[in-house]
Amino acid sequence: MKVVHLSYWDNVGGSGRAAYRIHRGLRLAGASSRMLVAHKATDDPDVGIIGGRSAGRIDRLIGRSVDRLGWQYLGYPSSWALPWMRAVREADVVQLFNTHGGYFSHLALGSLARHRPLVWRLSDMWALTGHCGYSYECERWLTGCGACPHLDEYPALPRDTTAMLWRTKRELYARTPLTIVSPSRWLADCARRSPLLGHYPVHVIPNGLDTDVFRPQPRAAARARFGIADDARVILFSAVAVDQVRKGGAYLREALGRLADTRLRATLLVVGRGAGAWSAGLPFPVRAVDHLDDDAALAASYAAADVFVLPTVAENLPNGILEAMACGTPAVAFEVGGVPDVVRHLETGYLAAPRDAAGLAKGVELLLADDDLRARLGHESRATVEREHGLLLQARRFLAVYEGLRAR
């Protein structure tokens, strides 16, 4: 089996890291796997650049001009050359990840599908909507978008062209055979309800990760790495961008304010872009780390914590929660999107009602105050990841989907 993956990044960002892990898992399972990306971060020889430097400059010139008109991601001409790239020509299956970001024109989907079967592994709702990665309370994606209440939501639009973009996707998808894969039951349900993609087969394949890297490890050494006392109670808030509104930092701040009135004494470890802004205005000491550039360092941050808090208000299946669980650190999170697939209330973590800062505070206080409960949840978190989210298990599930396509 030969597979080529199209992704904005390799091993950077939530979608890019998920894509690279699938790529690695497939190789471990004995498949031939390559990636074509807009931006390369690894030194992996099986990862190539889409179009090369010259094509990249042309894409940026034309694409950004078209994007400024509100014709989001319709103007990246190197996309039409993909079927003639060697990696695609030799592949049995082409797998898409995030096609938004400014490197791929989905006008080229039909051309690509005529050459190879397409599997689209969804990372968010963008494929189903007029423009947004997450629609929050809005359900206009079910009826054609337009009058968008979230134009500033990533990826943002300069004006409301969402109805036109939704119709364009409907016309493109109607003539493009696709197989859809979602890492969460929530997003799979969205895809099945979608007027755009609901007529295609939808598979649920949960995220996998390397459980030899993300594993329980000595807490004292992990804390020393971040300058945190061994006897501290540590709350971890971590994301690629902790300053992103969707990640719910405002709710965590409110929850921590509520905890100031209790006897709890804790240190907050914040990891991700925007972490420095958390150093003031909180009732607890803060250790801020703006960036961790490898999985081993990330694993140490989870191992340093007693509890991982992710107050995201819209989410698919976040890598961070799985990574924390693999390290034996239970999570406190809102019951949104795909989070309940892995955070099972008082079994592997604590779930609060969406946007309920008081509930979030209650979960943090409970887990930090009860050592036995925290240990039990941490043990079951690790066991759940080992049982359900290994790289090889994820790869075998994808290979079963690919084999089904090749057998047609």
HELIX and SHEET records of a PDB file:
HELIX    1   1 GLY A   13  LEU A   28  1                                  16    
HELIX    2   2 GLY A   52  ARG A   68  1                                  17    
HELIX    3   3 PRO A   77  TRP A   84  5                                   8    
HELIX    4   4 ARG A   86  ARG A   89  1                                   4    
HELIX    5   5 HIS A  106  ALA A  108  5                                   3    
HELIX    6   6 LEU A  109  HIS A  115  1                                   7    
HELIX    7   7 TRP A  126  LEU A  128  5                                   3    
HELIX    8   8 ARG A  140  LEU A  142  5                                   3    
HELIX    9   9 THR A  162  ALA A  174  1                                  13    
HELIX   10  10 ARG A  185  ARG A  193  1                                   9    
HELIX   11  11 ARG A  219  ARG A  225  1                                   7    
HELIX   12  12 VAL A  245  LYS A  247  5                                   3    
HELIX   13  13 GLY A  249  LEU A  259  1                                  11    
HELIX   14  14 ALA A  275  SER A  279  5                                   5    
HELIX   15  15 ASP A  295  ALA A  303  1                                   9    
HELIX   16  16 ASN A  319  ALA A  326  1                                   8    
HELIX   17  17 VAL A  339  ASP A  341  5                                   3    
HELIX   18  18 ALA A  357  ALA A  369  1                                  13    
HELIX   19  19 ASP A  371  GLU A  388  1                                  18    
HELIX   20  20 LEU A  391  ARG A  406  1                                  16    
SHEET    1   A 7 VAL A  47  ILE A  49  0                                        
SHEET    2   A 7 SER A  32  HIS A  39  1                                        
SHEET    3   A 7 LYS A   2  TRP A   9  1                                        
SHEET    4   A 7 VAL A  93  LEU A  96  1                                        
SHEET    5   A 7 LEU A 118  ARG A 121  1                                        
SHEET    6   A 7 THR A 179  SER A 182  1                                        
SHEET    7   A 7 VAL A 202  VAL A 204  1                                        
SHEET    1   B 6 VAL A 286  VAL A 289  0                                        
SHEET    2   B 6 THR A 267  ARG A 273  1                                        
SHEET    3   B 6 VAL A 234  ALA A 241  1                                        
SHEET    4   B 6 VAL A 307  LEU A 310  1                                        
SHEET    5   B 6 ALA A 331  PHE A 334  1                                        
SHEET    6   B 6 GLY A 349  ALA A 352  1                                        
END                                                                             
